[in-house]
């Protein structure tokens, strides 16, 4: 699994923006986004989409079972 500390700024911004869109974002037909604090969502849908978003950057465990160790910082 990649360490998030090894991602560059643009990748981190992409992930955080994606998370904001999942939780608060409303996409309009023209492709623009607005954000609403009272957007309704289901936890399972957000979790599945978040896993997909993280997976785009290799941020998922490759081993089955108890998982993989991850150092606290990149390196």
Buried (B, 14 or more C-beta within 10 A) or exposed (E): BBBBEBBEEEBEEBBEEBBEBBBBBEEEEEEEEEEEEEEEEEEEEEEEBBEEBBEEBEBEEEEEEEEEEEEEEEE
